[in-house]
């Protein structure tokens, strides 16, 4: 089975622990999409995000430094998980997040590349740096929710 790898980097004007908490705190995570999230903070614990569209379990957790998760979308091949790695490096109060997702199904690669940018990094950047998301970001997230609901992801 052929898969693809996503690699993206983004810098947030926020400390690494705040970036980590935005990803790992269920309430903060849900504020990115407006959809429910349930996130265990234990290695081996499970999570869901975007309602139940995303699910998986934690492989390694190092607060403020690194998150490694087995991650899947509900419409992927049965029992197929990717590995999502979030590496956080703080420099002068800002945090560089280096993201790698290994094992993405090819038919979902473009959508997930766009999704990480539009539904995670952009709203995170706005929330962490400005305290709220822009109208354009909210519109992009609403469009993503609509694609998920209709199965046109």
N, C-alpha and C positions, 0 to 999 in steps of 0.2 A: 504494500500500500504506500503510495507516494504521498508525502506531506511537504509543507513549506514552513519556513521560519520567518517570523516577523522580528525586526530589530528597530527600535526607535529610542530616541533620547530626547528629554525635555528638561528644562531648568525652571524651577519654581523659586520665587523670592520668598522662601519660607524655610524654617529649620526642618531637618530630615525627620524628626519625630512627628511633626505636624503632617508631613506628607504621608508617612507611614500610617498615622492614625486615620487620615482621610480614606485610605484604602482598607484598613482593618477594623474600623469602628462601624458597625452596621448602620447606625443612624446617619453618620457622616457620609458613608458610601451611598446610602439611599438618596442623599441630597444631590448626588451627581445626576441621577437618572429620574428621580421622582417615583421610582419603583421600589418595592420592598427589597431589603437585603437582610440576610441572616448570616453572621460570620462568627465562627468559632475562633477563639484566640489561642488555641492549642494546636501543637503539631499532631497531625492525624485527625483533627477536627474538620468538620464539613462546612461548606458555605454555599449560599445561593445569592444571586444578584440579578437585577433586572427582573424582579419577580422570581420566576423559576427558569427563566431563559438560560441563565448561566449557573453551573454547579460544579462542585469539585471538593477537594480537600487539601489541607495544608501539609506541605512536606518539610518546610523549614521556616522558622520565624525568628528574626533577630531585630527587635524593635529599633527603629531609626536607621537600620542598615540594610536589611534584606528580607524579602518575602519570596518563597518558592511554593508554587501551588500546582497541583494537577487540576486542569481546568477544561471544561467542555461547554459547548452550547447544545441546547436540547435537540437540535435537528442534525447533529453530527452522526457519523456512523455509530451503530450501537457499541457501547462500552469503550469508545475511543476517547482518550484524554490527551491534551497537549500539556506541556510543562511551561508554565508562565513564571518568569524570573524578573523580579523588581529589585534592582540594586540601587541603593541610595548613597550618594556621596555629598556630604555637606562641605561647602567652602564659603567662608565669609558670610554666613547667615543664609545663603541660598543653597538649594539642593538640586543636584543633577540626578535625575532618575534615568537609568539605563535599563530598558525593557527588552526582554527577549522572550518570544513565545515559540517553542519548538513543537512541531507536530500538527500544524494547522492543515485541515483538509484543503486541497487546492481550490475546490469550488467555493470556499469561503474566505480565501486569502485576501482578496481585494476589499471585501466588505469589512473584515476584521481590522485590516490596516486603517481603513477610514474610520471605523468605529472607535478604535483606541484613541485616535486624534480628536474626533468630534464629541465622543461621549465620555471620555475620561480625561485626557490631558487638558483640553480647552476648559471644560467646566472646573476642573481642579485648580488650574492656574487662576481663573477668575475668582473662585471662592477663596482661595488662599491669599490672593494678593489684593482683591477688591472687596471681599465679603459677600458678593452676590454674583450671579451669572447675568450675562447680557441678554437682550431680547433675541439676538441672532443665535446665540448658543441654546437658549430655551427652545427656539424654533427647530434647530437641528436635532435636539434630543426628542422633541415631540415627533418629528418625522421618523426618527429611529424607532420610537415606541410603536408607531403606526406600521412600519415595515415588519417589526417583530410580530405584532398582532395578526397581520394578514399573511405572514409566512413569506413575505417578499424581501427577505434579508439578503 
